[in-house]
Amino acid sequence: MASSESPQIISSEATVTTAGTAVALSSSRRVKSVTIRAKAANTGQIYVGGSDVDSTVNDGLDASESVTFETVGWMELADIYIDADTNGEGVDFYAVKA
């Protein structure tokens, strides 16, 4: 059965206050896809993953680099975490909610 709702674009940002402490991308929101873009002014890398994300989990995103996640079903933005090399750095993100 097709949904009568039109897809909505969500745009927001997330900041890691203390480097080394993973932060959820957003409060609970079900989305179909999300693009996470490291802020252009970042001086260190941003790491994307689960609640255990840190600098040893992946190579990280340099300033202005992005990663996109898409799913046939749903994913929760609250299950996607970021961490940073530098205090106060973060990401912008754009998601499609249906």
N, C-alpha and C positions, 0 to 999 in steps of 0.2 A: 504494500500500500504506500503510495507516494505521500510525502509530507506536504501539507498545505502551506507551511512556513517557507518563506524565502531565506536563502542563506544570508547570514550576517557576517560582516567583517569586524573583528575585534582587534584593536591595536592598543598596546600598552607598553610598559617598560618594567624591568626588575633590576634592582641594585643589590650588590653584595656589600653590606656595610663593613663586615670584617672578613678579610681574605682568609680562606681556609675553612669558612663556615658556609655550607651549602644552603641555598635559599630557593624555596619553591617559586616557580615562574609566576604563578597566580593562585588565587583561591580556586576552589573547585569550579571548573567550567568544562563541559564536554564539548570537544571540537572534532572536526574531521581532519584538519591540517593546521600546522603551525610553522612559521618561518621565524627563526631566532637569529638576530643580527647583532653582533658585538658593536657597541657604540664606537663611533669614529674617533672619539677623544681618548679611548682606552690606551694605556701604556703597557699593560700586561695582557695575558691571555685570559679568555673565559672558557670554562669547562662546562659541558652540558651532559647530563645523565640522570641517574636516579638519585635517591636520597643520599647515597654513599659517594657521590661524585667528588673528585678532587683532582689535583694536578697529575696524579699517577694513573688516572682512569683513561684519559685520551690525550691527544696532542693539543687540543684546545683551539679556540678561534682567535685569530689576531683581530685588531681593530678593523671594523667594516666587513669582516667575513661573516658568512651566514650558513646555516644548516636548516633544511626543511624536513619535517616529518609529516607523512600522510598515512591515512588508514581508511579501510573500507568501512569499518565500524566507527567506534568513538574512542577518543583518548581524553584523559583528564589532564588539564594544564597543571593541576596541583601535584601530579606525579612526575613532572619534569623539573629538574633542579639545575641551578647554575652555581658555579663557584668562580672565584677570580684570584689572580696573582696579587692584585693591588686593591686595598681598601677603597670602597666607594665607586668601583667600576661596575658596569653592567651591560644590559642588552635592551634592545627594542624588540618587540615581537608582534607578529601579525598572524591572526588565526581566522579560520572559517568555521563558523558555527551554523549548523542547519537546524 
